[in-house]
Every structure is written in structure tokens, then in C-alpha cells.
Amino acid sequence: MKDTLNSPFFNACKKIAFEQNIKAYAVGGWVRDIFLERPCKDIDIVVEGNGIEFAKKVAAAISPKIHVNYFKNFGTAQFVHDGFEYEFVGARKESYQRDSRKPVIEDGTIEEDISRRDFTINCMAISLNKADFGELLDLYHGKDDLTNRCLKTPLDADITYSDDPLRMMRAVRFASQLNLEIEPISFEAIKRNAHRLEIISKERIHSELNKILLSPKPSIGLDLLFKSGLLDYVLPELKLLHGVQEHNGKGHKDNFYHTLKVIDNIAPFTSNLWLRWAALLHDIAKPQTKEFNEQNGWSFHGHEVLGSKMVVKIFKNLKLPLDKNLDYVRKLIFLHLRPIALTKETITDSAIRRLLFEAGDDIEDLLTLCKADITSKNEEKVKKYILNLEKVKEKIIEVETRDQIKNFQPPVSGELIMETFHLKPCKEVGIIKNEIKEAILEGKIQNNFEEAKQLMFEIAKNLGLSTLAISNE
């Protein structure tokens, strides 16, 4: 442990704590991650005294170039040095009002500060004091809980979760990130207090949800959200996917657990948060589009279209960014059936060109999503689908190399059409542009300016535009 603390930063903490006759400790996630052998660049320091003044003295002892950010209202300070972010705070105790997660804070001891933390694995502290430098302070046996892969609260779980309901989301997130099991008593407390999540801001909730989605096996956290009742307050649309309905002995798969499998399938191949969001929501409209007929059984026609529309409301409700990331998720959901559909028919160049045109630079991500979406328990069926998907991918490469369709803009612009035929913006301009685009996608003309220009004159003539304006001159 002392080898880990052999750095200018920790030596400065030890020296200043001794000179000021105050106690200082490294606490929380950084200590936990030492035992998990995980890299951590965020180091929290608690002192029994003024955290801001301590931070300033430590920074000055390391380098005069360090700028310390501090927040008097919260009694915290922070600075960055050599790739690490250090945060300082005075030890404190706190109490909560029923309708808020903002505590009333008072000065406290290290023991009181540790007791107010969320989980025993985050209650460990390492002494930075000269007398016992490097020794572990583990009042709630967090090290044993890490060894036993157990997540529990240091104090009464009902009080812990009711005081700060975001801790319930954090419990699920830690279980998912670190592959821990939430203690049964603690999990029952989450069930009882799930409704308390209503006082938490959507921004806080989606931040934790994003971390769950980015964990190595997101299904762990998502299933815990479902079983705990938290999903009702986080993403109720996802809960509607759960369950199997039967009619005349014919049932469909459980689309909730199918979705969890898709996210786990995609996780090893991408750390792109928004691609994982697309995986999470790709079947979100299946409950609303579910139909049954005797001949074909269950169907979900149009779920990709409705799903791409539902995403907007979901993002708004969770206060997720309504920007290019939303457009990206919508696009992938809208297109997620297309590559698989191509495997069931003769793959034409025209169909590939249209897919390339609509997917653009996101074609690789779309194919990754489609591959993850193959979740049949029939191994031969899975192999067949993956093989066919590879054939589609090869065809995409062939067509794109030849025709350069991805992200293409029609070679003839609206400005050129208006200038050539002395037009103002009007429907005829749109008709000409669209017919040129369609001709390229159908392979009737090549994707080049000369052929597109020639077709422009032909279309214009058919539209009855002035023959005086139509000229190849």
C-alpha cells in the first residue's frame, strides 16, 4: 500500500497534515479500485479541517503552476496534475429532508464522513497521516465485501436510499460495472423505495443509466432495474417489452430479454454510447405494433418506423441531448431491419445503393447492430444469418467502391437547376433533383456530373419548362 502512496502528491499531503496537526485520508472510489486493480485517475481527499485551505497548500507544495478551483458554498476544492484529478473536502456529517436529496451539512469526523457514504466498498479510507501513513481504515468491512462480491450499505438500507434515492441507481450501476451482487436486504430496500426516484433530476438519472449501458455486461444492470421496480421511473417503455403472449399455442419471444441479449452481444465490439442506446431501443415499439394472424403468427410490422419516432419522446423525457446523437440513434433504429431483410432475397445493386445512401458513414455501426440482433438459440440458424450478413457486407464494399454512394449528394445542385432554367425555388426543382437521385440509386445512370446533367435536361423537357431555357449551350 505504501508503494502506491509513494508520490509527490501523497508525500505533500502527509507533510502538510503533520504541520497543520490535522488528519487527512484518501477515500472512496480510488481506494476501492486499488483492491480491484482497476485504474483510477480521480482521487478524493477528506481532511478533518478546512479542505479548501488544505488543497491550496498541497498544490503549492507540488508546483506553483497548479491552479486550484474551489467552491466555498460546498467547502470543496479541486485541481488537476499529471493526469490525475484531485478533490478535497472537509469531513462532514449530514441530514436530509424528506422531499430533497440535498443534505444539511455540518463539520464532522472522518468516521462520521465515512458513515454517510453509499456502500461499504466506498467507505474505505487510507491514512495520509505520519503516524499511520498508508494504513487502511475499514470500519464497515468494505474489503471483505469486495472479496465476496457483495454490495451493501454501511447503515440501514431504507434510510440510505430514502435519504438519497440516486444511490439506488448507483447500486445497480456498481453491480453492473463491477459484477457485484446487491445484498438481498439492500435489494428489498430498493424495491420499497423505488418511488423515491421521482425526486431525482432526469439528468442525474440518465447519467447513471449511461454508465450502466457502458458497463462490460449491461444486462446485469438493466435486469436489476426491471426486477427492483426502478425501471418504472427510468424507462417505462422498456418494461413494456417484457413478457410472452400466446395465441392458439403460438407465442413470441420475450422482447425485453431479447433486447438485453442484443446489448450484451454488442458490448464487446463498441464503447460507443449511442450505438448501445440504439441497441437498447431498437425494438422499443414492438408492444405497440404487435399483431397476430393464424397464417403467420405474431408480427411487429412497422416497429422500426414507430420506434424511430418514439426515441424523440424518450430522449426528451430523460433530458438526453436532442442533437446529432439523437439523429444517429433514430437512423439506426429505422434501418435496423434492412440488412437482415437483404439476406432473405436476391441482393441487388439498387437495394445496396439505397441502404448506403440512407446509412451513410454509419453503415458499419448499422451492420454491428444487425449482427448483435441475431439472438436465436438455434446455433445453425445463427451461423446462417451471420454468413448471409457477411455476404451483404461484401456486396456493400463492392458497390461503394464502384459507385461512391455513401453520403453522396446528387451531382446536379438545386442552384444549377434554377440558374440553367431561370427558375426560383419551386417544386420543379425538387422533382428534377429527386429523379436524378433515383436514377443513380437504380443504376440507370452513373454517379457523375455529365450523365446527371444530361438527365436534368430530359426531365426538364418532360416537365414542360420553357424550350428557350432548355439548352445544352
N, C-alpha and C positions, 0 to 999 in steps of 0.2 A: 504493500500500500504506500509506504513512504517513497518508494521509487517513482510511483505515479505522481506524487506531490513534489518531486524534485524539479522545480521550475522557478524562474524569477518571480512569477506571479504569486505562487503559494508561499515562497520564502518571504516576499514582501508582506503578505497577509500575516504571517507568523510574527514577523518583526514588529509591525505596527500594532497588532493586537497586544503584544507584550508591553510595548512602550506606552500604550494608552490604557493598559490594565483593563481590557475588555475581552470578552470571549467571542471567537469567530468560528464559523463552521461552513464547510461546503455541504450542500443539502440537495435532496430531491433527485431529479432525473439523471444527473451526471453521476451521482453515487450509485444509483440503481444500475446504470449502464456499465459501470466498471465490472460489476459481478456478472452481467450478461455478456461482457466482452463485445459491446457494441460501441462504435464511435459516437462521440457526442461533443459538439462544439459549443454548447450552451452550459455555462457554469453559474449556479446560483450560490450566493454567499449570504448567510444570516449572521448578524452580529447583535450582541446584547448591548445596544447603544445606538448611536446615530449612523445609519447605513450610508447616508449621503457623504458625510464627512470622512467616513472610513474609505469609501470608494475614491474620493479625491486624493487622499494620502497614498493609497496603494498605486493609483495611476501615476502620481508624481514620482514615486519611488522607482517605477519601472522605466518611464520615459516622459520627458517634458512635452513630447509631441502628442500625447494621448488627450483626446477631448472627452470629457465626462458629461453625459446627458443626465440630468436629474429632474425629479418631479416632486416638488415639496409637498403637494397635497397628498401624495401616496407614500412619501418617505422612501422612495426608491431611486437608485442611480444605475447607470449602465454605460459601459464602454466596450469597444472592440479593439483587440490587439492580437497580432499574429494569427489571424483566422479564427480566434475564439471570441465569443460574446459573453461578457461577464455582467451579471446583475447583482446588485447589493440591496439589502433591505434590513431594517432593524427588526429584531424578534418581536412578535406581537401575538396578542390573543384577540379573539373576535366573537361577536354575537350577531345573530341575524333577526330581521323582521320577517314575518310570515309571507308578505307579498313581494319580497325582493331578495335577490341573491347578493346584494351589496351589504357587506357586514359593517357593524360598528366596531372600529378598531382601537385597541389600546396597546401601550407598550407591554411586553411580556418577556418571559424567559425562553431559552431555547427549547425547553421541554414543552412549554405551552405552545410555542410556534409549531413544533413538530406534531403535536396532538391535533391541530386544526387541519392537517393535510388530508388529502383524499383517501390514499391507500397506504397500507403498511409498507409496500415496496418503495413508496416515495417518502417514507418517514425516516429513512436512514440518513445519518449525518457523519461527516468526517471532521474530527477536530483539527483546527489550524492553530491551536494554542501551544506554546512552547512546552508546557508541562506534559502534555499527552498528544503531541503532534502526530497526526496520521491514524489515531485510534478511531474505531467505528463506534458511534453512538446509535444503538439499535433498540430503542425502548419497546417497539411493537413487533419485534422478530421478523422484520421485513426480509432479511437474508434467508431465513428458513422458508418463508412463503415463496420466495423466488425459486428456491431449490425444489419446492413441492408444486411449483407452477400454479400457485393459488393466489387469487386476487380478493382481498377483503379490506374493509375499512378499519382504521385504528380504534374508533369509538363506535357507538351504536349506529348501525347502518341506516335506520329510519331517520335519525337526526342528521346524519351526514348528507343523505340525499335530499331530504326536505329543505335543509338549510341552503344548499347549493345544488339544484336539480341538474345542472350541467355535468355534475360528477357521474350521473348515470350514463350519459353519453360517453364520458371519458372511461368508465368501467368497460363498456362494450368495446371502445377503441383499443384500450390496452390488451383486452382479451384477444382481439383480432390481430393486433400488431405483434404481440409477444407470445401468442399461443398459450394464454393462461386460461384457467377455469375460474369463473366467478364463484366464490363460496356460496353454497346453497342458501344460507341465511341472508347473505347480502343480495342474492338474486331475487329472493322473495320480497325483500325490501324495495328493490327496484320496481317490481310489479305493483306493489302497493302505492308507490309514489310516482308512477309514470305520468300521471296527470299534471304533476308539478312542472313538467317540462313546458307547460303553456306560458310560464312567466319568463322563459329564456328567449332572447332575441333570435330571429331566424339566422342572422349572420353567425352567431356562436354555434348554432345547431349545424349549419351546413359546413362550418369549418371542421367539426368533429366527423361529420359524415364523409367529407372528402378524405380525411385521414384513414377512415375505415376502408373506403374504396381503394386507397393506395397501399393497403397492407398486403403482405405476401399471399394471404388466403382470405379475400374479402368476405366469403360466405360465412365465416365464423361470426363476424360482427353483424352481418345482415340477418342471419338466423337468430342471433341473440336479440336484436332489435324487435324482430317479429314475436319471439316467444315471451319477451318481457312486457310487451304492450307499448313499448316506446315508438314502434313504427306508426302507430295511430296518430302520433303527434309530429312525426318527422316526414313520412312519405306514405300517406294512407293509400295512394293509388297503387303502390307496390303490393300492399297487403291484399288487394282485390284479386291479384293473380293466384292466390293460394287456393288449393282445393281441386278435387276431381269430380266432375259431374258425369253421370252415366245416363244413357237413354237406350232402352231396348238392348241392354248388355254391352253397349259401346261407350267407352269412356275416353276422355282426352288426358294428356299428361298434365301433371301439376306444373303450371307455368311459373309459379313462384320458385320452386326448387330447380326448374329448368334454367331460370334466369340466374340463380346463384351459381349453377354449374358453368354457365357461359362466362360469368365474371371470373371464376376461378380458372377457366380454360385460357382466358385472355391475359391474366395477370403475369404469367412468366414471360410474355412476349412484348409487354409495353408498360411503361410507367407514365404514359400519357393519361392524365386525369380525365380528360374529356372523352377519350376513347373508352375508358372504363364507364363513364356516365352513359355513353351510347349503348354499351353492353347492358347496363342496368335497366335502361328504359326501352330497349329495342322491341319488346313485346307488351309494352305498358297498356296498349289499347285492346288487347285480346278479350278482356271481360266485356267490353262494350260492343265488340264485333262478333261475339260467339253465336254460331247458328248450328242447327242440326237438321240433316235430312237423311232419310232411310238409305238412299243410294250411296252417298259419300261419307256419311257420318258427320263428325264435328268439323267445322271450318271457322276461319277467322278472317274472312275476306276484307281487305282494306285496312287491316290493323296497322300496317306501316304508314298509311296516309293519315289516319286519325292520330296515331301515335306521334307523328312529327308535329302535329298541331298541339297536342296535349303538353308537349315539352315546354312550350312557352309559358303556360299557366304554372307548371311545376317550378320552373326557374323563377318566376315572379314570386310565388309563394315562399320559396326558400331564400329569396333575395340573392340568388346566384346572378352572375353577370349576364346582362342582356346584350351581348356583343357577338363578336365573331365566333366565340366558343359555343354559344347557343346555336348559331347558324350551322356550325360544324356538326353538332350532335343531331340537330334536326335532319341534316342531309344524310348522315349515316343511317339513321332510323328509316328514313323514307326509302333508301336504296338497299336496305339490308337483305331483301329477298331476291334482288335482281341477279347477282352472280350465281346463286344456287339454282334459280329458275333456268338460267342458261345451260346448266348441266343436264337438264331434262329434255333438251331439244337440240336440233342441229344448230351449232353455233355459227351464226352468220356474221360477216364483217360489219354489216349495218348495225346489228344489235350491240356489238362490241364498241363501235364508234359512238353510239348513243350513251352507253354506260361511261365511256371515257369522258365524253363531253359533260355529263352531269356530275360525275365524281371528281374530275379534275385532279389536283395534286393529292387528293385524299383517297385515291383508288387503292393504294397499298393498305391503308388503315381499314378500308371497307372490306378488303379480302381477309384481313386479320380477324375482323369481327365475324365474317361469314364462317370462317374455319372454326372459330370458338363456338359458333352457334350449332355445330354438329355434336349433339349430345346423346345419340341413340345408345342403348345398352347392347345393341347388336353390333359386334365388332366388325363383321363383314360389311354391314351397311355403312358404318363409319368410314372404313377403308375405301369403299366405292365412292362415297361423296367427296372425300378428300382428294382422291385420284382425279375425279371429274373437275373439282375446283382447280387443281393444278393445270389441267388442260385449258380451262378458261384463262388462267393466269398467263400461260404460254401464248394463247391467242391474243390477249391484251397487249403483250410485249410486241408481238409481230405486227399488229395493226397500228399501234402507236409509233413504232419505229418507221413504218412506211408512210402513215398519213398525218402524223403530228396533230392529233385531235385534242389531246388533253389540254384544257384551258384555252382552246383556240377561240379567236374572235373571227367572225366572217371577214374574208379578205376585203370586201367592199363595205365601207362605213356608211352610216346614215348621212354624214356630211357630204360624202362624194355623190351619193344618190341625189340629194337636194340640189347640189351645185350643178350636176350634169343635166337635170331635168327642170331646173329653175323652180323648185318646189320649196314650200315652207313645211315645217313639221306637220305630217298628216298620216292617215292610215296607209296610204300607198307606199310610203317609205318603209313602214313596218312590214308590209306584205312582201316587198322585194327582198328585204333583209332575211325574213323568215324562210322564204322559198330558196334562197341561196344556201342558207344553213341546212335546210332539209336535203337539198340536192347533194351537199357534201357528205352529210351523215349517211345518206342512202347509197353513196358511191357513184352517183350519176355524173358528177364532175370531180376533179381533183381539188385539193385544198390549196389553190394558188390564185393569185390575183387575176391573171389573164382569163382563165376559164370562168371565174366568178364574174368578171366584168362583162364578158360576152353574154352570160346568162342574164345579167342585170338588164341589158338592152332588150332581150327577148321577153322578159317578164313585163317590163315597162310597156312594150308594144301591145302585149295582150291586155294590159290594164287600160289601154286606150289613151295613154298620155300623148301629148301633142307630138306629131311626127316631126315638127320643126325642132323640137327639143331633142328628139332621139337621133343621135348622130354618133358615128364612130370617129368623127373628125378629132 
